[in-house]
Amino acid sequence: MIKKKNILFVTPGKNTPSSIYRVQQFVPYFRNKGYSCIIKHAKPNVYWHFKYEGKNKILKYLIKLVNEKFRLPFILKLFNRLLLLPYIFYCNIIFFQRPIIKDTLSFIENFVHLINKNIIFDFDDAIFLNNEKTISNIIGDSKEVIVGNKYLANFVYSYKKNENVHIIPTCVDINKIEPKKNYKEKKKL
């Protein structure tokens, strides 16, 4: 009996460009090849934080306090990501599209690696510039690394000296994603 392959895709958010163009558009392909695909998007998305654009200085201070001191957005994201842990026992392949939680240590990814060695790590821009230690840890724990260009591949090679680094530029399937029909070209000066 052939065991069905299960892939867990962990993305930074449902509507983030990297999730749409580097994960979601390829899921139907994997399903057609017989894979069971589970997509878990960050909730709230990786870029989310409380915002306030008004003039009330007290409210601005309170929002800043919640975001920076109490780190409530981080706590919400961490809790959401901890809910993923049961899937690591069920899935054959874990696909991390960027780090699980932006700007933090890679302890969740490290824990996943202890249980499931079949980790694929994907990133398409220089996310390591502000967080090299986290990114290098995830690269070291990954069986395969997918990057968007040669510059990123060279960074990965400095931590992972093997053939399991793949360059796949971000692409758009123009049969599925069309430009807006009411798009007007701006006049050039």
N, C-alpha and C positions, 0 to 999 in steps of 0.2 A: 504494500500500500504506500503510495506516494503522499507525503505530508505536504499540505498546502503551505506556501510561503506567505507570511504575514509581514507587511512593512508598516512601521509606525513612522509617520512623518510629523515632526515637531517643528512648527513654524512660529515666526515672531508675531503673527496676527493674520486674520483672514483676508484683510484688504491691504496688506502691505505689498508693495511691488515685488519684493523678492519672493514672497509666498506665492503670489499669482503667477509670476513668470518663471520661477525656478522649481516649483513644486506642483501647484494645482493643475497646470495645463498638461502635466505628464501623467497624472494619476489614471486617466482613462486608458492610456497605453499600457500601464502596468496591470490594470484590471483585465484588459484584453489578453494579456500574456499569462493569466491565471493567478496573479497575486491578489491577495486580500489587502486592501489599503485602508489604513486608519489614519485620518488627519486630525491632529490636535493643534489648534491655533491658540496662541497666548491670549488669555482674557484676564485683564485688559491687555491690549497689544503692547509690544515691547517699548514703544515710544510714548505711551500714555502717562500722564501725570495730571494732577489737579491744576486747573487754569483759572485765573481771574484777571481780567483786563480793566477792571473798573478803577475808580479813583480813591476808594475807601482804603486808607492806609492800614487800618486795623485788620480789615479782611485780607488785604494783601499779605500782611505779616502772618496771620493765621494759616493761610494757604501755604506760604513758604515754610512755616513750621511743620505742617502736615507732610509736605513733600520731602523736606530735607532732614529735619530732626527726627520725626517719628517714622519717616520713610514708609508711610502707608501704601503708596503705589508699589513699592518693593515687596511689602508684606503680602499684598493681594496677588501679585505676580508669583511670588514664591509658593503661596498656598495652592494656586492654580497648577503650578508645575509639579508640586508634590503629588497631585492627583493622577499624574501620568505614570507614576512608578509601577502600579500593577500591570501596565501594558508591557513593560520590559521583560516580563516572564513569558508572555503570550506571543510576542512578535519575534520573528527570526532576524529581522533587520531593523535597526533604529536609525532613522535619517534625521539628523539635526540640521535644520536650515538656520544657520547663525547660532550663537550661544543661546541657551535657554533663557537666561535672565541677563539683560544688558548691564554692563559695568559692575560685575560682581565676580566672585571666585567661581570656579567651575565645579563646585562640589556635587551638584546634581549629576552632571555629565560623568564625573569621576565615579560616583556610586553606580550609575548605569553600566559603566565599563566593568565593574566588578561582577555584575550579574550577566551581562550580555556583551560579548566582545565584537559583535557584528555591527559596529557603529560606522555610519557614513556621515562625514561633516562637510557641509556645503557653505561657502560664502562667496560673495561676488564683488565686494569692495574692501578697501583697506581698513577693516574693522580692528585690526591689530595695532594700529598706530596709537590708540589711547588705552589699549588693554592687552598688551603683548603676552603677559604671563597667563591670563585666562585662555587666550586663543592657542598659545603654544601647548598648554596642558590638554586641551581638547584634541588638538592635532596629534599629540603623542598617544592619546587613548583611542584614536580612530583607526579602523582597519583600512578605510578608503577616505580620501579627501578630494572634494570637487571644488574647483575654483573657477572664477570667471575669466582670468587672463594670465599671461605669462608672469607679470609682476607679482601677482599673488602666489603663483606656483613657486617662484624663487624664494619667497618668504617661507612657504611650507617646506621646501627642500632643506632649509636651514635647520629644521627640527625633525624631519622625516626623510631619511635617505633610502627611499625605495621607489618602486614603480607604481605604487598605489596612490599616486597623485594624478588627477585628471583635469584637464582644462576644458570646460564647457562654457562658452560665452552665453550670457543671458540672451534668450531668443524669444520671439513672439510668433505664434502660429497665426498668420494673417487670415486663415480660413475660419478661425474661431474668434479672434479679437480684431474688430474692424475700427478704423478711425471714425471719429464723429462725422456724421453726414453733413452737419451744418458748419463745419470747420471753414473759416475764411482765412486765407493767407494774409498776413500783415504786410502792408506795403513797406518796401525797403526804402531807407532814406538815401 
